Each structure stands twice: as structure tokens, then as C-alpha cells.
Amino acid sequence: MTPFAALHHRPGEPLLLPNAWDHACAAALAGQGFAAIGTTSLGVAAAAGLPDGAAATRRETLRLTRRLGRGRFLLSVDIEAGFSDDPSEVADLAVELAELGAVGINLEDGREDGTLAPVAVHAAKLAAVKAAAPGLFVNARTDTHWLGLPDPGPETGRRLAAYQQAGADGVFVPGLAEPAAIEALVGRIAVPLNVLFTPAGPPLARLAELGVARVSLGSLPYRAALAAAVGTAVAVRDGGALPDAAASAPGYAAVAALHEDRPLDQVPPGRIGRPGHRPWPA
């Protein structure tokens, strides 16, 4: 079992996976002690001015993996639906990501048009990836709950059974938040269950009690950062109170040092400058 897979097999202690969209965010999270970090497809897409879930960010995903794969943390990469419906192309991408340092991927069955891919199509992708990159932790995501199906339970069970049979190392059901449904699903599957944290859903401790093995933050950190950036600018313009995130923001020196993958609290205080530029406050 790989170190990343082992993080999914700690009863009562689910892997909390924060999701980053660039190097600075990932390095700062690692500095807070997160041993594993995922990417957020929405954050990667939005930061590049591209649509999410539309197979438009393959190049950006590879570029980010090339940078983050050298980090001091375990990296799982969200590849949407694999950027292709050809299993061999998805497998080739998985091999390339593994070579760049990724230890896991998310592979989803939701489509841009709001429908679900045929079970056989998604299962074929999963099987191809596991055959080509057996050491990669493959988290098979189904969007049965995410897309708001009227009765998602039976379809979720059917899909997860097929994905496990295809070799998935874990399964991901975003939108699943009802405690009884989570507990029932944990009892029916043979691989770790990943759910998406939502502020209105069960807290981490409760999810641990229910048997969840992995809790992803998804795009929440990116959306929170976006809100903080806009809120800060609006507050200054309108003479309002700064958001809490702005008041507690790390100093210039700490952020500038993130390219070295140093924890924020290990950056010496003071001022930092660049040749030909006025030093900025730490």
C-alpha cells in the first residue's frame, strides 16, 4: 500500500484533503501540516479564464502538476472526466501525471451537459488507468447526487459497484451529505468513501463517525479566497471594515518565500526587496 493509499485506511481518522489551484496555495497548506493536497478543477479553470468540466484545462492541469509534483506533500490531481472519452488517452494522461509526481487522481462520470457518462465508458477509463499506472490511487467520482437525480441511491450503488470492479481504489460521491445515507453507503462498498465537505453538512468529526475515509474541500478554498479578495477591495473603496482574512493575511516576505516551499512560520520577519524595487513591508 502506498503512503497516500494508507491515509485512506485509518478508521475514525479520515484524510482531510484541501484543494489548491496554484503553487502558493499548495505550499501554504503544506506549511500548515497537510501531508496530502488535491487540486480543484474549478479553481484551475477559473484562474485560467476557462470553463470547468469541459475538457478545456488539460494543459493547465499538466503545468500545475509539473510544479506541485515536486512539493513536499502528496499530490492528487482532479482531471475532470479525463479530458477524453478514449480510455487509452486517459491512461496516457495518468501515466504522465504519475511521472510528474502525482500519487492520485480524481476521475468523474459527470458530463458538461449535465448528464452522466455511460457506466461502461467510465469503467473502461478506470480499468485502463489502473492497468497503465497501477501505483496511482484512482478515486472514481460519480455525480449522481451532485446532478440532483430524483432518487440517486440505486444509480449510485450500480455505478460504484462497476467502478470498484474496474479497479477504483476509492469512490467519491460529491453532494452526498445525509448522515444515514453516508453510513449506509459505507456499509455497502469495499473501498474508501470520499465525500465533499459543505458548510451546511456534517462536520469532520461526524463524518469520521459515519465511516468516511476522505473528506475533500473541493473548490471551497478557492471561492473563499475570491470572496476575500473582492471583499477587501470593496471595503477599502467604501470605507468599510476589512474582512477577517485581510486582517490576518501573511506578510509579503512570507508569501514571497513560498517558492522555496518553506512554512510561513519559518520565514524570518522584516522586509524584503528586489533589485531596483522599493522594499515592501513584511
Buried (B, 14 or more C-beta within 10 A) or exposed (E): EBEBBEBBEEEEEBBBBBBBBBBBBBBBBBBEEBBBBBBBBBBBBBBBEEEBBBBBBBEBBBBBBBBBBEBEBBBBBBBBBBBBBBBEBBBBBBBBBBEBBBBBBBBBBBBEEEEBBEBEBBBBBBBBBBEBBEEBBBBBBBBBBBBEBEEBBEBBBEBBBBBBEBBBBBBBBBBBBEEEBBBEBBEEBEBBBBBBBEEEBBEEEEBBEBBBBBBBBBBBBBBEBBEBEEBBEEBEEEEEEBBEBBEEBBBBBBBBBBEEBBBBEEBEEEEBEEEEEEEEEB
